[in-house]
């Protein structure tokens, strides 16, 4: 068994232990993760905006295509207006 396969099996067998370690590390180093996320948001603002929109629409059971179609149908106004 090569190293890559060994590590894959190890991670699979020790998943709860690894998750607990990662959670504790993130809690002990909150500034590190915040800095990483800030860099990512600065580098990919459009991707972040699209992901947030998808998550928001998912609450209402809509896809981006369905939402855009609804906007066109309603002349970019709310349905009540």
N, C-alpha and C positions, 0 to 999 in steps of 0.2 A: 504494500500500500504506500503510495507516494504521500508527501507532506500535505498536499492540497486535499486529498481524499481524507487523510487522517483528521485534519482540522475541521472538515465538513462534518464528519462523524462526531467529533468531540463537541462541536457547537450544538449539534442536534441532541446529544445525550445530556448536556449541561446547560440547556437553555434557561431554566429558572434561575440558576446560580449566576449566569452571565447577565441576565436582565436585572437582577438585584444589584449586582456590581455596577452596571452602567447607570442605573437610577441613582445610586448613592454617589457616584462620581459626578453626575450632572448636578445633583443637589449641592455638592461641595464646591463646584466650579460654575456657578450660574453666569458669571461674566464672560467666560469663554464661549459658551453656547450662544449667548446674546450677541457677541461680537461676530461669530460665524454667521448667524442668521442675518445680521445687519449687512454684512458683506454680500451675502446671497441676494437679499432684497435690492441692494444697490446695483448689483450686476445684472439681475434679471427682473426688472420692475414689471414688464409686461406679463411674464410667466406667473409672477406672484399675483398680479391683479386678476388674471384669468382663473387661477386656482381658487382664489377667494370667491370670485363670481360663481364658479361651478359649485362650490360648497354651499353658498347661500341659496342658489336655485334648487339644489338637491333637497333642501328642507321642504320646498313646495312641490317636489316631484317633477321638476322641469329640467330640460336640457337647455343649453345655450341656443340651439337652433329653434326650439319651441318658443323660448322667450323672445328671440328676435322676430319670429313670425308673429307672435302676439303683438309686439310693438308696431309692426307694419300694419296689421289688421286694425289696430286701434289708433292709427295715425300718431303714434308716439305720445299718446295721452293715456291717463288712467281710464279705466272702463267707466267709472262714475262720471267723469268730466264729459 
